[in-house]
Amino acid sequence: MKKKKAKKRLLELIEKLQKNFPVSDNVYLCMKRMRKYNGRAIYDGNGKYIIYVNPCLGIEHQLDIIQHEWAHIRVMDEMVHDLHGSTWGKELAKIYTSFCHNFRKVVK
């Protein structure tokens, strides 16, 4: 898949996530090679979240990472310190179920 089309799919997913699973601050996507992680979400302290995704991965894996990281942002947004615990897991399940039933048609 061409880079431009892949990036468009990722941004469409973020748009749908913001609409259906809103967070308090802006979310930005950054494609960055990382040694330890394939994806990461951080809050920069200046009113924005940044989702880092490894650009070397396939598009399907990148879509999964964005959902995974979005669940972290939702949990961070609620000030719950639950890295991969039950609160985060429930949030990811809601996001992924919605993706499978609704978003997939939009981002294909």
PyMOL commands that set and color helices and strands:
alter all, ss='L'
color gray80, all
select helices_A, chain A and resi 3-20+59-77+86-107
alter helices_A, ss='H'
color red, helices_A
select strands_A, chain A and resi 26-31+39-43+48-53
alter strands_A, ss='S'
color yellow, strands_A
deselect
rebuild
show_as cartoon
